[in-house]
């Protein structure tokens, strides 16, 4: 707000000289006459010169430093004038003389905090007389070196905090003024910071203990008298004759939630009640229930966020940054809900089928039951039908998914084609504008561009080589999501086929016992066919990887004969070099060639193990289910040889160049172990982590012995090197060559030897690279075989004998039947929910062309105005639904017999202008509603209808979309008018900003400073920026935005001082236009209950008697006092737009619990079509009970 203060003073008192204080290190004059200050001034001037030099480097330098300048504190532009840092003689002034030239010094709380460490006087320490101390001088804050006439703290409620509070107390002054519209930031105890600033606390109260006693309820009469002695309260109402502020009008804007948001809200409310342990009426679900205030508060806050947008609370990351592309449209939210619900259905369905199969296996073990095999066969046949339907539905979804993929491919191809045409057109335009000499290269340029497009497509195809059907999908989040869902659906389809194989195999066993040979053969044949289909992909992959190890293909990659080096490789040297050449020949003969032979031997054995038939037999005959165990022994041996082979390759490389790769060094690292128990145990764990070959391979003791034997062979060859390598000999020969005289004949022997060694190292290094690539293929074959055997074992395990942990077989069977019954209920519920979601989509697609049949009740076939829709998407009129729920069998849908929860049926009205939606039924009865009539100042329905007719882009939810239309409407009705949008959620501000940009409305957030200009000033001066986005909790105070004439509150506010502060941004001195406030709220949600609670307490700003004119904030002050006193019992107070009292939170969730009985008595309803239904639903005994007994029905929460 510093720049705003400077602007306001300049506008209203231009004769006053203002200095902006940015901290002691930024002061342009020396604070004291010391060497320390002289050095600081010198450094400050050098920094300024560097900055000015940097500004002159052009636009490129400016754009590079743009990102850095955003993070720095906002500089305040000062008026250019005479140099006030020097006197008339040109001498540099000191701080005290310099600051006397100004009338006002403006600074910020942040600067005061940073000055705290230099504001205190340095401590006095004893020093020796004969010692010279360095750095004795310390900088001092210039604020404490001047006695100020007065110190004024604006928004004094923000003083709270150790450094700031102590810093302010150190500033000398004659008088202190604390200015604030809300002196207590959150509670009465916060006023202690104000008293400390005014220097009243130390002289009058003296201790924190006395202060705590003073704010207790027993001292309530004394507390106001104490404060009235030091405080002056001036309200707008008391000086309204002196002010010329135009009138303000406040409106409520009810928003009907869309079907998607309503469904999300209903699910969230259901989860909240379950988490709180309450039912829809507010009655505890368990005995001994105790309320959790923090959970209740966070639950209400979650519901309020959903009322604005379902993604509130999901976008924000640490540091107030946001995920790119995380914002979803309402259609995308609905699609995710449908997908998740379908996944739940399929998971429960699969679990149900598994239970049927388990039941069939269990009853075959019950010898005391008659016809056990026939019953088992019936269960398996039922399971077969269920799993076939299950697979059929997955295939249908997969086919639909492929169709969507084809659309994505077509769109991507069209975009690529358009981009290519645009690139070619741009190339042609560029060629047309070039000179005749450059025209000679036209063909090459076109060829390069075309190759670039082709190369991109080719690379994309290579990335998707394993998924042929996904080729051509765009490299976008949508394409990535499509690929992921394809893999998920394929995995689900494979699970279904695996279950079908299990059913077929078990049916073959039952047919065998029943001696039905033909059926037995058919069942086993079907099972074998499914087994082959399940293993086909992994078998093909393993076979393909094994074929890469073929001898002919290996010869194409490298020649094994090149590993053997002919001897003697080096000839006889001279006097100085003969020993080295002989040593080189010995290393080649005894180490390198021996290692080569061992490499070829081990590789041949590995290939022999990895190319054995997958079935364990020469032909492709049927396996017996034990192939995995038999081949696992071979795989374990192959793993041992592979580890030894990799280590031997690293040894041979080390023998050549005396170096090992980091991975090889890690694999063969050997450490000296301490022999304590803890050290040995830790070393053993580390060895297990480093040496574990694979999850599916368990090294047997014989394999460990084998690995030790192979390692011993390898280490024996290493010992022969004695720490030397071919490269070591090369280094020594180079040294000899440098020392030899030019005419020495030995030089002619050494130089060729060096060249031969270099040639050897180069050729062998290239060969080692090929061997490393070959090892990758070996490991790939090993892993593909492991995957095949894992799947084979999975199939075998699926048909294993049934096991149970229950005390008896009968208990296991009973538990199986019980779980199946529960799953049936869950599946029916989720199926009904799925139909409801599909119905939402259908309603949205045909909203403009509804058939008259939609307005007819299913039961009575009569037209109606008010009705209900169940989760299974069946529609009934109000009378029929009430009559049905009152019946004994009224807990299921009268059409499909799916169980329905009366708390979650959706109520709606066909024509909202003619009738309101019916009351929500709870436990088969209509929810009691308050008959209290609160007269709100609602927005004119005609104007609201005109706003809803405005066309807007995007789909951001009903509330934000209405806000966008409202702002677009104002552009035509009141061009150039500026508005402020407040929201209690950072996420919703992000969504609103996105929505406004989508619709071409320029907006600005308060933290978007640019080019040394504050966002507030930019909003005031730029006529094209029409909307300022502010956070309702953090950015509601201090700003003077009289250039705006309208305030939009996206949510109803519970902490009404926040609301007053937000509205006061435009309702203040300097405002020249009538102002309007629009508070949006979602009907049928906690937001409406929040408004009603405020109205009953007399705190509402939107009732017709308080909706116009100057605000009367006396009631809000009383509310803050009550909240603060009530919150003292809490150990940790939450700050922000929270509800503080438990009763208030319960009144928001369950308003009927705190309503007076006279307003809860049900009145006669003349609009109900069936009078008999009303007679069945009246419950006078319930409604007559006191509200504190929580016996009446819960709140109305599911309104359409």
Secondary structure by P-SEA (a helix, b strand, c coil): caaaaaaaaaaccccbbbbbbcccccccccccccaaaaaaaaaaaaaaaaaaaaaaccaaaaaaaaaaaaaccbbbbbbbcccccccccccccccccccccccbbbbcaaaaaaacccccccbbbbbbccccccccbbbbcccccccccbbbbccccccccaaaaaaaaaccccccccccccccccccccaaaaaaaacccccccccaaaaaaaacccaaaaaaaaaaacbbbbccccccccccccbbbbbbbbbbbcaaaaaaaaaaaaaaaaaaccccccccccccccccaaaaaaaaaaaaaaaacccccccccccccccccccccaaaaaaaaaaaaaaaaaaaaaaaaaaaaaaaaaaaacccccaaaaaaaaaaaaaaaaaaaaaaaaaaaaaaaaaaaaaaaaaaaaaaaaaaaaaaaaaaaaaaacccccccaaaaaaaaaaaaaaaaaaaaaaaaccccccccccccaaaaaaaaaaaaaaaaaaaaaaaaaaaaaaaaaaaaaacaaaaaaaaaaaaaaaaaaaaaaaaaaaaaaaaaacaaaaaaaccccccccccccccccccccaaaaaaaaaaaaccaaaaaaaaaaaaaaaaaaaacccccccccccccccccccaaaaaaaaaaaaaaaaaaaaaaaaaacccccaaaaaaaccccccccaaaaaaaaaaaaaaccccccccccaaaaaaaaaaaaaaaaaaaaaccccaaaaaaaaaaaaaacccccaaaaaaaaaaaaaaaaaaaaaaaaaaaaaaaaaaaaaaaaaaaaaaaaaaaaaaacccccccccaaaaaaaaaaaaaaaaaaaaaaaaaaaaaaaaaaaaaacccccccccccccccccccccccccccccccaaaaaaaaaccccccccccccccccccbbbbbcccccccccccccccccccccccccccccccaaaaaaaaaccccccccaaaaaaaaaaaaaaaacccccbbbbbccaaaaaaaaaaaaaacccccccccccccccaaaaaaccccccbbbbcccccccccccccccbbbccccccaaaaaaaaaacccccccccbbbbbbbbbcccaaaaaaaaaaaacccccccccccccccaaaaaaaaaaaaaaaccccccccccccccaaaaaaaacccccccccccccccccccccaaaaaacccccccccccccccccccccccc
